């Protein structure tokens, strides 16, 4: 029988996604890539920021340390404002940064360390790996409105990724 998605009963699955993109079940890594990809197809994020695995027959909350995906590869096409930046996630999805897939950089309040992200699925993000962030930094140019702000262009959109100096 299909459960009503508004049913107040919440199941908690012992599944957790680590900050580095590793999926765990009962504390053990799920090493079957295709199984993780299958779980990801039924992954949703609600308005409160909880992550759910939802099928027609069951639904349950899972733990996510940061965000559920990691951007591990960057592909660059062209240059300047018309440049296209595409990211491959740890689950082999490709997204092209632009209005539907913006890039954002959060900073740790205590250390100032950047945490870069790209929107990949609906309201779910991928954390951009350190190596890919360094590739973005190599492409960075000053913002037209504020030369101290450095960023990258993709599909005629400017994304700030840091500050000069």
trRosetta pair geometry for C-beta under 8 A, 3 or more apart (Angstrom, degrees):
i j d omega theta_ij theta_ji phi_ij phi_ji
1 57 7.7 107 73 -133 36 78
2 56 5.1 -56 -115 172 105 83
2 57 6.3 -85 -106 -91 54 47
3 7 5.4 -73 175 7 100 149
3 9 7.9 -100 -158 67 132 113
3 57 6.9 79 -2 -178 93 28
3 58 6.4 72 2 -104 135 35
3 59 6.4 -131 79 8 137 100
4 7 4.5 121 71 -44 88 93
5 54 7.1 30 -117 -149 105 135
5 59 6.9 81 -122 -28 69 162
10 60 7.3 110 177 -132 63 54
10 61 5.9 21 177 -15 111 115
11 58 6.7 -15 26 -178 153 103
11 59 6.7 146 35 93 105 49
11 60 3.6 -61 92 -102 99 100
11 61 7.1 176 87 16 50 70
12 60 6.1 165 -99 -172 9 102
12 61 5.2 -28 -110 63 67 97
12 62 8.0 140 -162 -85 60 35
13 53 6.2 -3 8 28 153 126
13 60 4.1 104 -29 115 96 137
13 61 7.0 -176 20 74 76 41
13 62 5.2 -26 65 -86 106 84
14 25 6.4 85 102 -164 86 57
14 26 5.0 51 122 -76 133 57
14 27 7.7 -42 165 -21 113 68
15 23 6.7 -10 -170 -172 98 95
15 24 6.8 160 -155 83 48 56
15 25 5.5 -16 -100 -99 77 72
15 39 7.3 -158 -164 -162 157 149
15 53 7.0 44 51 -24 150 136
15 62 4.2 -37 82 -132 99 119
15 63 7.1 180 96 32 50 74
16 23 7.5 158 84 -155 42 50
16 24 4.7 -10 59 56 89 107
16 27 8.0 27 29 -87 124 44
16 62 6.6 -172 -85 174 36 88
16 63 3.9 -15 -112 74 87 110
16 64 7.2 -179 -159 -76 59 32
16 65 7.2 64 174 -37 100 87
17 21 7.0 -21 -175 -146 98 30
17 22 7.3 161 -156 82 54 41
17 23 5.4 -24 -101 -99 75 68
17 24 7.6 -174 -81 17 27 76
17 51 7.6 -41 18 94 125 167
17 62 7.0 66 -11 133 92 120
17 63 7.1 -171 24 101 62 61
17 64 4.6 1 54 -118 107 75
17 65 6.6 -128 97 13 63 80
17 68 5.0 37 105 -127 172 67
18 21 6.9 -33 75 37 78 21
18 22 4.4 6 37 56 120 91
18 23 7.8 -142 10 -70 79 22
18 24 6.7 72 -33 -18 99 110
18 65 5.3 22 -149 3 37 138
19 65 4.4 -81 -52 103 75 133
19 66 4.5 68 -119 -6 79 123
19 127 7.0 3 -175 17 71 167
20 70 6.6 3 177 -71 40 152
21 68 7.9 72 -126 161 66 39
21 69 6.4 30 -119 -160 104 30
21 70 3.6 -79 -57 -5 133 122
21 72 7.8 -60 -3 -53 168 116
21 90 4.2 103 171 10 151 166
21 127 7.6 -142 -56 47 94 105
22 29 5.5 -56 -176 -121 115 105
23 29 7.1 97 76 -154 53 61
23 30 4.5 -30 96 35 104 117
23 36 4.9 166 21 -120 146 112
23 39 6.9 130 -153 68 160 149
24 27 5.7 -3 173 -135 127 14
24 28 6.2 138 -156 61 82 26
24 29 5.8 -51 -98 -88 70 41
24 30 6.8 -173 -109 -13 17 82
25 28 6.0 -34 68 62 67 82
25 30 5.4 71 -7 -65 106 102
30 35 5.8 -119 172 94 120 120
30 36 5.4 144 103 -69 124 96
30 39 7.8 41 112 1 170 146
32 35 3.9 57 95 7 112 116
32 36 6.9 164 91 -12 61 81
33 36 5.8 -56 -152 36 34 110
33 37 6.3 34 151 -19 67 106
33 91 7.9 165 -172 -126 86 63
34 37 5.4 -50 -145 37 35 115
34 38 6.4 41 152 -23 65 102
35 38 5.5 -49 -150 32 33 114
35 39 6.6 35 151 -17 64 101
36 39 5.7 -51 -149 36 34 111
36 40 6.3 38 151 -24 65 106
36 91 6.6 -134 119 -106 103 104
37 40 5.5 -53 -148 33 32 116
37 41 7.0 41 151 -30 61 96
37 91 5.1 146 -102 -161 81 104
37 92 7.2 -14 -103 36 129 107
38 41 5.9 -47 -160 18 35 113
38 42 7.8 6 153 3 61 100
39 42 6.5 -76 -164 45 38 93
39 43 6.5 56 142 -49 71 102
39 53 6.1 -48 -162 -118 87 126
40 43 5.1 -37 -146 4 42 126
40 68 7.2 152 -123 149 95 127
40 69 7.7 78 -138 -80 131 102
40 91 5.4 -14 15 -130 173 166
42 53 5.2 57 107 -163 106 71
42 54 5.5 -155 174 61 94 51
42 55 5.4 -13 -145 -70 152 73
43 51 6.3 -10 -166 -173 97 103
43 52 7.2 149 -153 80 48 47
43 53 6.1 -30 -91 -96 60 64
43 62 7.8 -60 -123 37 97 135
43 68 6.1 152 165 -173 153 169
43 121 7.9 78 85 95 102 149
43 124 7.2 64 120 -87 112 163
44 51 7.3 158 82 -154 39 56
44 52 5.0 -21 63 63 89 98
44 54 5.4 -12 14 13 124 123
44 122 7.5 -3 -136 62 72 160
45 49 6.7 -15 -174 -144 104 33
45 50 7.2 162 -152 81 59 37
45 51 5.5 -29 -97 -98 73 67
45 52 7.5 170 -88 17 24 79
45 122 7.0 177 37 100 100 120
45 123 5.3 -118 74 86 126 101
45 124 5.3 155 -13 -74 130 89
46 49 7.2 -50 74 17 69 17
46 50 5.1 0 39 56 110 87
46 52 6.4 59 -31 -12 103 120
50 61 5.4 -47 178 -130 121 112
51 61 6.9 104 76 -157 55 65
51 62 5.3 -56 100 63 104 87
51 63 7.7 89 53 -161 115 3
51 64 4.7 72 2 -17 147 129
51 68 6.3 136 -127 -62 150 123
52 59 5.6 5 -178 -174 119 100
52 60 6.8 156 -150 81 74 28
52 61 5.8 -46 -96 -95 70 50
52 62 7.1 145 -116 10 19 83
53 59 6.8 180 88 -146 53 53
53 60 5.7 -6 52 58 93 80
53 62 5.9 62 -20 -27 99 122
54 58 8.0 -151 -140 103 42 45
54 59 4.3 9 -112 -113 75 105
55 58 5.7 21 53 50 101 66
55 59 7.1 -168 29 -73 56 63
64 67 6.7 17 163 -139 125 13
64 68 5.4 -60 -127 -72 134 77
66 115 7.7 -133 -159 -170 135 138
66 127 5.8 27 115 -55 135 138
67 117 6.4 106 -15 -125 162 122
67 124 6.8 137 -169 -173 99 74
67 125 4.5 -63 -147 79 153 89
67 126 6.4 -170 116 -111 131 17
67 127 5.2 154 46 -38 115 88
68 124 5.8 -27 37 -167 115 124
68 126 8.0 -62 78 -94 60 60
69 89 4.6 -29 -178 -152 121 132
69 90 6.2 -174 -161 32 68 94
69 91 6.4 -78 -124 9 104 110
69 93 7.6 -41 -145 44 147 122
69 120 5.5 -50 66 39 156 157
69 121 7.6 111 -17 7 146 109
69 124 6.8 88 3 144 113 109
69 125 7.0 -150 52 118 98 38
69 126 3.7 -57 104 -100 105 87
69 127 7.3 171 92 15 54 64
70 89 6.4 123 70 -158 44 74
70 90 4.4 46 55 -25 96 120
70 126 5.7 137 -125 -169 4 92
70 127 5.3 -27 -113 62 68 85
70 128 7.9 135 -167 -104 61 12
70 129 5.8 61 174 -60 105 92
71 74 7.5 56 155 -69 111 78
71 87 4.1 -29 -147 -177 122 129
71 88 7.1 118 -155 69 66 37
71 89 5.8 -53 -95 -96 52 62
71 118 5.5 56 -53 30 149 120
71 120 7.7 -174 -72 -68 97 126
71 126 4.3 107 -42 123 83 126
71 127 6.9 -148 16 91 81 34
71 128 4.5 -23 59 -108 122 60
71 129 6.2 -137 84 -2 62 78
71 132 5.6 -115 116 84 97 168
72 88 6.1 -57 63 92 78 86
72 89 6.8 81 10 -164 89 23
72 90 5.4 91 -20 -74 129 70
72 129 5.2 56 -109 -14 56 139
72 131 7.9 34 -158 61 58 114
72 132 6.6 -162 -153 -38 17 130
73 87 6.9 141 77 -160 56 51
73 88 3.9 3 55 43 110 113
73 132 6.8 -139 -96 -91 6 120
74 85 6.5 -29 -159 -163 100 92
74 86 7.3 138 -159 76 49 51
74 87 6.0 -20 -100 -101 63 68
74 88 7.9 -132 -57 15 24 79
74 132 4.8 138 -33 -145 110 96
74 135 4.9 -177 46 98 148 147
74 136 7.0 -161 -106 -56 160 79
75 85 7.5 145 76 -160 53 43
75 86 4.3 -16 59 63 103 104
75 87 7.8 -158 21 -69 76 24
75 88 7.4 69 -16 -25 104 98
75 94 7.7 -5 21 -144 130 118
76 83 6.6 -21 -164 -169 91 108
76 84 7.4 149 -158 80 43 57
76 85 6.0 -11 -104 -105 71 67
76 86 7.9 -161 -70 25 29 74
76 135 8.0 -151 -36 160 122 115
76 139 6.8 -170 -110 -93 146 146
77 83 7.0 152 80 -161 54 57
77 84 4.3 -6 57 56 105 105
77 86 7.4 39 -4 -5 105 108
78 82 5.3 -64 137 107 149 93
78 83 5.0 -159 92 -107 89 49
78 84 6.0 70 32 9 108 83
79 82 7.7 35 74 66 33 80
79 83 5.3 10 -137 -80 18 105
80 83 5.9 158 59 -32 37 94
80 153 6.5 -29 144 66 32 155
81 153 4.9 -115 -122 -164 37 153
81 156 5.2 39 162 -112 98 62
81 158 8.0 -49 -123 -64 82 87
82 153 7.5 21 18 136 20 128
82 155 7.7 24 -151 -114 44 26
82 156 6.4 9 -91 -60 51 80
83 139 7.7 161 169 -176 163 131
83 152 7.4 -93 92 175 140 87
83 153 4.8 104 42 91 110 97
83 154 5.9 -67 100 -96 84 50
84 96 5.7 -26 -172 -155 102 117
84 97 7.8 161 -167 52 53 78
84 98 7.9 -20 -132 -56 79 113
84 154 5.9 75 -137 -152 34 81
84 155 6.1 57 -107 -55 77 76
85 96 7.0 134 79 -158 47 62
85 97 4.4 -1 75 27 103 121
85 103 7.7 -3 88 -45 143 136
85 136 7.6 49 -143 -107 148 94
85 139 7.9 155 -90 99 123 166
85 152 6.4 50 -45 140 151 133
85 154 4.1 -76 22 -95 98 128
86 94 5.5 11 175 -175 115 103
86 95 6.8 171 -152 87 69 33
86 96 4.7 -35 -96 -95 83 71
86 97 7.4 -147 -84 1 31 74
87 94 7.0 161 81 -150 41 55
87 95 5.5 -15 57 60 91 83
87 96 8.0 166 15 -91 69 25
87 97 6.9 71 -12 -44 107 93
87 118 5.3 128 18 61 160 161
87 120 7.6 -95 87 -93 120 104
87 126 6.7 178 130 77 138 142
87 128 7.1 -88 -128 -108 142 92
87 132 7.1 69 -128 -171 101 150
88 92 6.5 -14 -171 -136 102 37
88 93 7.1 158 -152 78 54 39
88 94 5.3 -26 -94 -93 71 75
89 92 6.8 -56 71 15 74 16
89 93 4.6 9 29 51 118 89
89 94 7.8 -149 4 -72 77 29
89 95 7.5 44 -32 2 104 103
89 120 6.0 55 -62 -134 137 156
89 126 5.0 -125 -109 -108 106 148
90 126 7.8 169 6 -144 86 116
93 120 6.3 98 101 -176 135 120
93 121 7.5 -10 151 -56 171 106
95 101 4.6 -179 163 -137 119 158
95 118 6.5 167 87 136 128 122
95 119 7.6 -136 157 95 157 56
95 120 5.0 -147 -22 -126 154 71
95 126 7.8 164 29 11 133 132
96 101 6.3 126 79 52 43 140
96 154 7.0 -174 169 173 76 120
96 155 6.7 92 142 -40 109 127
97 101 5.4 -117 -115 105 36 99
97 102 6.9 63 -160 -134 83 23
97 103 5.2 -1 -138 -36 132 103
97 118 5.9 -86 -92 -138 97 123
97 152 7.9 45 97 103 158 116
97 154 3.8 52 90 97 105 163
97 155 6.9 -168 101 13 63 106
97 157 7.4 -133 140 70 89 118
97 159 6.8 -65 172 -20 135 150
98 101 5.7 46 43 48 64 84
98 102 7.5 -78 95 -76 19 53
98 154 5.7 -116 -68 123 67 97
98 155 3.5 4 -107 49 113 151
98 157 5.7 136 -141 14 52 132
99 102 7.0 1 -144 -61 22 90
99 155 7.1 -101 -8 108 77 132
99 157 6.2 169 -59 -61 65 147
100 119 7.3 -132 143 97 50 125
101 118 5.9 29 167 172 93 96
101 119 4.8 -152 -140 75 51 86
101 120 6.6 52 -134 -92 109 36
102 118 7.3 -160 103 -144 33 61
102 119 5.5 44 44 7 64 117
102 157 7.2 -99 -113 141 84 149
102 159 6.6 161 -169 -102 78 118
103 116 6.7 -5 -174 -171 98 101
103 117 7.1 161 -155 86 53 48
103 118 5.0 -25 -99 -96 71 82
103 128 7.5 25 -142 -43 102 142
103 136 7.8 169 -163 -136 156 150
103 152 7.2 12 54 60 160 111
103 154 7.3 95 -10 23 121 135
103 159 3.9 56 64 -172 111 158
103 161 7.1 -23 134 -80 129 97
104 116 7.4 170 92 -150 40 56
104 117 5.3 -11 62 61 83 96
104 118 7.9 159 19 -87 63 36
104 125 8.0 -63 42 -125 106 145
104 159 7.4 -110 -74 -157 37 108
105 114 5.0 -19 -174 -160 114 111
105 115 6.9 148 -161 71 60 42
105 116 4.7 -25 -102 -97 84 74
105 117 7.5 171 -87 18 36 70
105 160 6.9 -108 29 106 116 74
105 161 5.3 115 -36 -138 145 52
105 162 7.0 -55 111 -58 171 62
106 114 7.3 135 76 -158 41 56
106 115 4.7 -21 65 63 92 101
106 116 8.0 -177 24 -80 63 27
106 117 7.1 28 -2 -2 99 114
107 112 5.5 -14 -179 -155 117 46
107 113 6.8 153 -155 72 67 33
107 114 5.6 -36 -98 -97 75 56
107 115 7.2 177 -87 16 25 79
108 111 4.5 13 92 48 129 90
108 112 6.3 -46 66 10 80 12
108 113 4.5 19 18 47 122 85
108 115 7.0 92 -44 -21 82 109
114 133 7.2 162 102 -165 121 145
114 161 7.5 64 -167 178 156 70
114 162 6.6 -63 -67 -88 153 94
115 127 6.7 -50 -177 -140 92 105
116 127 7.3 108 82 -166 55 60
116 128 4.0 -36 101 45 106 123
116 133 5.0 150 26 -105 141 113
116 136 7.1 177 -170 46 169 157
116 161 6.5 10 -104 -139 127 97
117 125 4.3 11 -178 174 123 137
117 126 6.6 152 -156 76 71 42
117 127 5.7 -44 -98 -104 79 47
117 128 6.3 -153 -88 -9 20 88
118 125 6.5 149 75 -156 31 84
118 126 5.4 -16 61 57 84 94
118 128 6.0 80 -12 -62 97 103
119 123 7.5 -50 -143 -137 110 30
119 124 7.5 116 -155 80 66 38
119 125 5.4 -56 -99 -99 47 77
120 124 6.0 -52 62 99 88 85
120 125 6.3 114 7 -142 88 27
120 126 4.7 62 -31 -20 136 105
121 124 4.5 -5 66 55 89 113
128 132 5.0 -119 -177 91 89 118
128 133 5.1 116 120 -66 113 87
128 136 7.1 10 166 -13 151 141
129 132 4.7 87 58 12 83 103
129 133 6.8 -144 95 -9 40 88
130 133 5.5 -54 -146 35 31 114
130 134 6.6 34 154 -21 64 102
131 134 5.8 -52 -154 32 31 112
131 135 6.9 34 147 -19 62 101
132 135 5.4 -48 -154 32 40 115
132 136 6.6 43 146 -19 66 99
133 136 5.5 -49 -152 34 37 114
133 137 6.4 42 148 -23 66 102
133 161 7.6 172 -157 -170 85 126
134 137 5.3 -46 -146 32 36 116
134 138 6.7 41 152 -22 63 100
135 138 5.8 -51 -155 30 34 113
135 139 6.9 24 149 -11 62 107
136 139 5.7 -66 -156 41 36 107
136 140 6.7 60 145 -54 68 90
136 152 5.5 -89 -162 -35 90 147
136 161 5.7 -168 135 -125 123 168
137 140 5.4 -25 -154 -12 39 122
137 150 7.8 49 -141 127 67 136
137 161 6.7 -140 -86 119 65 135
137 162 6.9 24 -114 8 95 143
139 152 5.1 47 105 -114 113 112
140 150 4.1 44 167 166 128 111
140 151 6.0 105 -141 34 88 5
140 152 5.8 -74 -96 -61 58 78
140 161 5.9 -117 -99 56 121 121
140 162 6.8 -26 -129 43 161 106
141 150 6.8 159 74 -150 17 74
141 151 7.0 -43 59 67 63 56
141 152 7.3 103 18 -102 81 41
141 153 7.3 -10 37 -16 123 100
142 146 7.8 -136 -179 102 89 46
142 147 4.3 2 -171 -146 139 62
142 148 7.5 44 -138 -15 102 13
142 149 7.0 99 -158 72 62 55
142 150 6.1 -50 -93 -98 46 64
142 164 7.0 -18 -98 -34 95 136
143 146 4.8 13 78 56 122 72
143 147 6.9 -141 58 -83 67 22
143 149 4.0 1 4 82 130 107
143 150 7.3 -131 -23 -84 81 16
143 151 5.8 51 -70 17 91 115
143 158 6.2 111 -122 162 86 146
143 160 6.5 -13 -65 -92 131 95
144 158 7.7 -133 8 -65 94 164
145 149 7.7 -2 74 43 82 131
146 149 4.4 55 93 7 109 111
147 164 7.2 -36 137 22 71 143
148 163 5.5 9 152 -159 90 88
148 164 5.0 -126 -149 43 55 97
148 165 6.6 -38 -144 14 99 117
149 160 5.1 -46 -179 -125 114 116
149 162 7.8 157 -157 92 53 36
149 163 6.1 -40 -103 -105 49 68
149 164 7.6 -83 -30 -2 10 87
150 160 7.2 102 77 -150 38 67
150 161 6.2 -57 104 61 83 82
150 162 4.9 -14 61 72 108 83
150 163 6.6 167 12 -108 89 13
150 164 5.6 111 -39 -53 110 82
151 158 5.2 84 104 176 139 87
151 159 5.1 -179 -170 87 115 43
151 160 4.2 -75 -77 -99 124 35
151 161 5.2 134 -117 3 59 79
151 162 7.7 170 -72 31 56 58
152 158 7.5 163 83 -151 30 56
152 159 5.5 -17 60 59 78 96
152 161 6.1 33 -4 -16 94 130
153 156 7.0 6 -171 -104 105 18
153 157 7.0 147 -153 72 61 40
153 158 5.7 -32 -95 -96 72 64
153 159 7.7 164 -92 16 22 78
154 157 5.9 -28 70 59 67 90
154 159 6.8 0 20 -2 103 120
